[in-house]
Amino acid sequence: MPAPSCLLALKAIPNAPRNAVAGWLGDALKVKVHAPALEGRANEELCDFLAEQLSLPRRAVTVAQGGKSRQKLVRIAGLTLAEVKTRLAV
């Protein structure tokens, strides 16, 4: 049986004072990241932050769609969507 994975819809907010999960906006999770939206730095920090929040290795969290958009799809390996929502508990 393959390891579980899921796609999480996100709305990223770059240049925030600090990294934070800001809650749900419909089906999308709103996440604030401190890094600016320059040269992929916000995406890197977003993945680092989510991996840390979900207690997963950094490589388990990748941007699947929307690399240059605020609306993103993030692939999370090792967890189902229900487990992600439970761990984030927002």
Secondary structure, DSSP 8 states (H G I E B T S, - for coil): ----EEEEEEEEE-S-SS-EEEEEETTEEEEE-SS-SSTTHHHHHHHHHHHHHTT--GGGEEEEE-TTSSEEEEEEET--HHHHHHHH--
